[in-house]
Every structure is written in structure tokens, then in C-alpha cells.
Amino acid sequence: MSDEDRFIDIEIKLSYQENQVDALNRTIYEQGRRIDQLEALVAKLAEHVRALRDAGQGPLNEKPPHY
């Protein structure tokens, strides 16, 4: 294998690695954005449950009276 062939092989591998790093960065960014959305949703749900509890709605998993 000549030096030129080895150099071309290294360039190909470097290009592949750069593409992989870019794809991983995009994935991490999207996951972080989704985690932020889910955390906001959980906070809203927790607030809703607290509001129901404070309004005297009782436990959400209370057994019906016929039990």
C-alpha cells in the first residue's frame, strides 16, 4: 500500500467519523429538547394533580362506593 493510498484511506475514515459525530450531536440535541418537553409536561401534570387534591376532589384512585 503506497503512502498516497494510506492517506486516502485516512481521509475516508476521518470523513466517516465527522459524519458520525455530527449525527450523534443532532441526536443528543433532539433528545435534550424532548427531555425538556417531557419535564414541562410532568410539571403541568403534577400541578394539575395538586390542584385537584386541593379542590377536594379526593384521591384519583379511590374505590367506587359499591365496593
Buried (B, 14 or more C-beta within 10 A) or exposed (E): EEEEEEEEEEEEEEEEEEEEEEEEEEEEEEEEEEEEEEEEEEEEEEEEEEEEEEEEEEEEEEEEEEE
